[in-house]
Every structure is written in structure tokens, then in C-alpha cells.
Amino acid sequence: MMRPAVRNLWHIGLLAVALVISAGSPAGAQTAPARDDIIARLDRFETPADIDVPALRQQVLERSKSRSKNEPPQKRSPIAPELTKLPTFNADIQFDVDTPIVLPASYETLGRIADALTHSSLLPYAFLVVGHIESTGRRENNVLLSQRRADAIRDILVNTFKVAPKRLQSVGLGEEQLLDSARPNAPVNNQVQIMTVAKIPEHSEQPAKPAASAAPSKKPAKKKK
């Protein structure tokens, strides 16, 4: 039978081990996805999506203003169902509360996304950054915040990780296309999506053809004497 003093020391030891493990996994720590996993999800492009991004932004904002406040989130139809057919990677990006400021814990994840987008297998494609918000607060405000967050992700990928800006667009869907409509307040609805939307046309410059040389002018025939 373990003596009380020994038992107390044993419990103290277990507590110390738990504290060490906790210290090694700080709050807010995030496991970055593997680059190859991101590539595998995005490298499935088949047909281009006919998406007018500026028009979609306006449509999302107008619907968030006009729909009834009493409309249950579960009954909202997706505002852009065509997006659900695209190759997609869902990323857990952490933001400061009610702001588009990306927390430092998520920069490694964004770096892995940039590594994937600049890999040779994905270089021929253009992508869309799609922001979402869980169903809390005002719908109109959620649309605006999701757009600012999608813009922030695009800016970081372009300015910090040097992804070509012509390959990235961004749109915020707010809570108008919940990722888990059965649980409108679930954290999964805050995820950011990266979607493959088009193949970039190859602009191969053909060497200029030499101008056709003018036919030599015929000398006038000499008059017979």
C-alpha cells in the first residue's frame, strides 16, 4: 500500500508532467496542413466556372439586407451553388475577434497554401478565396466582415508569399452559404475556402513573321527602233 507522503509526491509528479505537456502546446497552436494534401484537393480541375466575382459580391450583400431577419439559417438556399462543384480546400484560419486581422498562429497554414499554389502542378490555374461567417450577429455585417477577411487572405498570399495577383480573386459569402447549415453557429462555418476556378490561358508569343518582300518591279520594255 502506497504511503500518504509517497502518494502525494506521485500526484505532484503527474501534475508537473501535465504542466510541461501543456506548456509545449500553447493555446491557439495550429497544425498546418501538408502542402501535398492541399495540392491533391485543388488539382482536380475539369471545367471552368462561369463566375462574375464583382456581381456575386453585390448579390450577396443585397440578399443579406433584403431577407427576413426571422428566416432560419437552415432554410437558406446556397447563394452560389456552382461553387460547391469546384475543387476546394477548406482552411481553418484564425482571426482577431470581429476583425480581418489574421493571427500569427495561422501564417504557417497560409505559407503551406502558397507553397501549393506555386507548385508546378497548380501553376496553370486561377483560384478564388471564399470567406464565410457563422450565423451570429447581423447578416449584413457578416457579409462585410467575410469579404474583408477573404481580401486579407488574398493580400497575404500575394504580398507576403508572392503568389501572382492575377491568379487570385476573393469573395465573402457571410452566412449566405453556410458550410454546415444544420449547425449555423458551429466554428466550421468560419472556415476560408480556396477554390480552383479556371485555367490560365497560355500567352505564348509567336515570333513575328517577316514582312512579305515586295515583288521586284519589272523594268519597262525597251522600245524597238
C-alpha positions in Angstrom: 0.0 0.0 0.0 1.4 3.4 -1.0 2.1 5.7 1.9 0.4 9.1 2.0 3.6 11.0 1.6 4.7 8.9 -1.4 1.2 9.2 -2.9 1.3 13.0 -2.6 4.7 13.1 -4.3 3.4 10.8 -7.1 0.4 13.1 -7.7 2.7 16.2 -7.7 4.9 14.5 -10.3 1.9 13.8 -12.6 0.8 17.4 -12.2 4.3 18.6 -13.2 4.2 16.3 -16.3 0.8 17.7 -17.3 2.0 21.3 -17.0 5.1 20.5 -19.1 2.9 19.0 -21.8 0.5 21.9 -21.6 3.4 24.4 -21.9 4.6 22.6 -25.0 1.2 23.0 -26.7 0.3 26.7 -26.2 -3.3 27.9 -26.6 -4.1 28.8 -30.1 -1.5 26.5 -31.6 -2.5 25.3 -35.0 -1.4 22.3 -37.1 -0.6 23.4 -40.6 -1.9 21.2 -43.4 0.6 19.4 -45.7 1.3 21.1 -49.0 0.7 17.8 -50.9 -2.8 17.4 -49.3 -3.7 20.9 -50.5 -2.5 20.2 -54.0 -4.4 16.9 -54.1 -7.7 18.7 -53.3 -7.2 21.6 -55.8 -5.6 19.7 -58.7 -9.0 18.2 -59.9 -9.9 20.9 -62.4 -12.2 19.8 -65.2 -14.4 22.7 -66.5 -14.1 26.5 -65.8 -16.7 28.1 -63.5 -18.6 31.0 -65.1 -18.4 33.3 -62.0 -18.7 37.1 -62.1 -17.0 37.8 -58.8 -18.0 41.5 -58.5 -21.6 40.6 -59.4 -21.6 37.9 -56.8 -20.3 40.2 -54.1 -23.2 42.6 -54.8 -25.7 39.8 -54.9 -24.6 38.5 -51.5 -24.8 42.0 -50.0 -28.2 42.7 -51.4 -29.6 39.3 -50.2 -28.3 39.9 -46.7 -30.1 43.2 -46.5 -33.4 42.1 -48.0 -34.1 38.7 -46.4 -36.3 38.5 -43.3 -34.5 38.5 -40.0 -36.7 35.7 -38.8 -35.6 33.4 -41.7 -33.9 30.3 -40.1 -30.4 29.8 -41.4 -31.2 26.1 -42.1 -33.7 27.2 -44.8 -31.5 29.5 -46.7 -30.6 28.2 -50.2 -26.9 28.5 -51.2 -26.4 31.8 -52.9 -23.7 30.4 -55.3 -24.4 26.7 -55.6 -22.0 26.5 -58.6 -19.1 26.9 -56.1 -19.9 23.6 -54.5 -18.8 21.8 -57.7 -15.3 23.2 -57.7 -12.1 21.6 -56.4 -11.9 23.1 -52.9 -9.6 23.2 -49.9 -11.1 24.3 -46.5 -8.7 26.1 -44.2 -9.0 26.9 -40.5 -7.7 30.5 -40.4 -7.8 32.3 -37.1 -8.7 36.0 -37.0 -8.8 38.5 -34.3 -12.4 38.9 -33.0 -14.6 40.8 -35.4 -11.7 41.9 -37.5 -9.9 40.8 -40.7 -6.6 40.6 -38.8 -5.1 37.1 -39.2 -3.5 35.8 -36.1 0.2 34.7 -36.2 -0.8 31.1 -35.5 -2.3 30.9 -39.0 0.6 32.2 -41.0 2.2 28.7 -41.3 -1.1 27.5 -42.8 -1.1 30.3 -45.3 2.5 29.6 -46.2 1.6 26.0 -47.0 -1.3 27.2 -49.1 1.1 29.5 -51.0 3.6 26.6 -51.5 0.8 24.5 -53.0 -0.5 27.3 -55.3 3.0 27.9 -56.6 3.7 24.2 -57.2 4.2 23.3 -60.8 1.0 21.2 -60.9 -1.2 24.2 -59.9 0.6 27.0 -61.7 -1.7 26.8 -64.7 -4.7 27.6 -62.6 -6.5 30.6 -61.1 -8.2 30.5 -57.7 -10.9 32.1 -55.6 -10.6 32.8 -51.9 -14.1 32.5 -50.3 -14.8 33.8 -46.8 -17.6 32.6 -44.5 -19.0 33.6 -41.1 -21.1 31.6 -38.6 -24.7 32.7 -38.1 -24.3 35.3 -35.3 -24.9 39.0 -35.3 -26.3 41.0 -38.3 -26.3 39.2 -41.6 -25.2 42.4 -43.5 -22.3 42.9 -41.1 -21.3 39.3 -41.5 -21.1 39.7 -45.3 -18.9 42.7 -45.0 -16.6 41.0 -42.5 -16.3 37.9 -44.5 -15.3 40.0 -47.6 -12.7 41.8 -45.6 -11.3 38.5 -44.3 -11.2 37.0 -47.8 -9.4 40.1 -49.1 -6.9 39.9 -46.2 -6.1 36.3 -47.1 -5.6 37.2 -50.7 -3.4 40.2 -49.7 -1.2 38.0 -47.5 -0.8 35.3 -50.2 0.1 38.0 -52.8 2.2 40.4 -50.7 3.9 38.1 -48.2 4.1 34.8 -50.0 4.4 36.2 -53.6 1.5 34.4 -55.3 0.8 36.2 -58.6 -2.1 38.6 -58.0 -3.7 37.7 -61.4 -4.2 34.2 -60.1 -6.3 35.1 -57.1 -9.8 36.7 -56.6 -11.7 36.9 -53.3 -15.4 37.0 -52.3 -17.1 37.0 -48.9 -20.4 35.0 -48.6 -21.1 35.9 -45.0 -23.7 33.4 -43.7 -25.4 33.2 -47.0 -23.9 29.8 -47.9 -23.1 28.1 -44.6 -20.7 25.2 -44.7 -22.7 23.4 -42.1 -26.3 24.7 -42.3 -27.5 22.1 -39.8 -25.3 23.8 -37.2 -25.3 27.5 -38.2 -23.3 28.6 -35.1 -20.6 25.9 -35.4 -17.0 27.1 -35.8 -16.7 25.2 -39.1 -18.7 27.9 -40.7 -15.8 30.3 -40.2 -13.5 28.4 -42.5 -11.9 30.0 -45.5 -12.1 28.1 -48.8 -9.6 28.1 -51.7 -11.2 27.0 -55.0 -9.8 26.2 -58.4 -11.9 28.3 -60.8 -10.2 28.5 -64.1 -7.2 27.6 -66.2 -5.0 30.5 -67.2 -4.7 30.8 -70.9 -1.1 30.3 -72.2 0.2 33.5 -73.7 2.9 32.1 -75.9 4.3 34.8 -78.1 4.8 33.8 -81.6 7.8 35.2 -83.4 6.8 38.0 -85.8 6.6 36.8 -89.3 8.9 38.7 -91.7 7.0 41.0 -93.9 6.5 39.6 -97.4 9.0 41.1 -99.7 7.6 43.2 -102.5 7.7 41.7 -105.9 10.6 43.2 -107.9 9.3 45.8 -110.3 9.7 44.9 -113.9 11.8 47.2 -116.0 9.9 48.8 -118.8 10.5 47.1 -122.1 12.8 49.0 -124.4 11.1 50.4 -127.4 12.2 49.0 -130.7 13.9 51.3 -133.0 
